[in-house]
Amino acid sequence: MNSKWQLIPSHEIDVCKWNTCINQSHQPLIYANTYYLNALCTQWLGLIVQDYEAVMPIPIKKKWGITYCYQPTFIQQLGLFQKISCQHSVHEILKWISAQFRYGDLFVPLLDPIPHISNCAIEMRDNFTLNLNDNYTNIAARYSGDLKRNLLKAHQYQLVYHHKITPKVILTQFYQQYHQIIHLNKNSLNAFEQLLLEKQMQSHFFVRAVNNIEGEIVAAGIFLRDNYRIYNIINFTTPTGRKQSANHFLLDRCICEFAGTNLIFDFEGSTHKGIQKFYKNFQPTHQPYIHLHINRLPIPFKYLKQ
């Protein structure tokens, strides 16, 4: 291993230096801050380059005596975060990290060129972002015709956008509607709920909801926020809300609320084609990322765990 690198357990990390590196990096993401990782990962390692010039969090678990890396629920991607003044080789570091594990998954920002790593399959994942530096009128003018029609429908139903809802109500509804579809573990949801109660998180998330004319909640969401972006981390729409285009209205009103702030609205992406189509109606920027799947397990386990 390069003498300038360290791979250490999370409890040995200098929290201040780590979070400073994340927030001063080329593409800071809230998922990589220590308080976020500690809440959602039972264990994680930190790769540190020199004196926290660059860092990379690696969530880990152990099964059958094998330590493997994985991507926790509610963390879309991680990768190497390095200060703007630094130019360490992401390819070299990813190759080294991949060699340390016999099995696992890493989700990292798109690299050019795409790395070639032995015993590691690489898949592109889709993410969509919308820059909110423009005023709302200009942003909305670029919406697709389909989205504009759905927003007209929502206004006809006299939907109301507000913040009078608790995270627990949103999480409960989200779990009831989607846990079987997305295979959401209740423990993961509980861990996320506890994260939202942490003191450090109070300024880093907000809730918004949509009521119809009868006062029924027909859509709602939890949005993470840092100094750079808003993350569409969780939202739900009821069957009535779908008929009234409530989710179109929810995201549009959130975009309107924060238009002109220089933040980036991160739709969080999806592998579901229907959800991708919905996000594309907002005319976002396509920002794919990479899923690296490591499999150096011995035969026959190698083929059982593809």
Protein Blocks (a to p, Z undefined) as FASTA:
>chain_A
ZZkbccddfklpcfklmmmmmmmmmbdcfklpmklmmmmpmbdcdddehjhkaccddddd
deehiacddddehiabgcjdddfkbccdfklmmmmmmmmpcbdcddddddddddddehia
cdddddddddfkbcfklmmmmpcfklmmmmmmmmmnopacdfbdcfklmmmmmmmmmmmm
nopafklmmmmmmmmmpmklmmmcccdddddfkopafbdcdddddfkbccdfbccddfkl
mmnommmmmmmmmmmmmgoklpacdehiaabfklmmmmmmnopacdddddddddfbdcfk
lmmmZZ
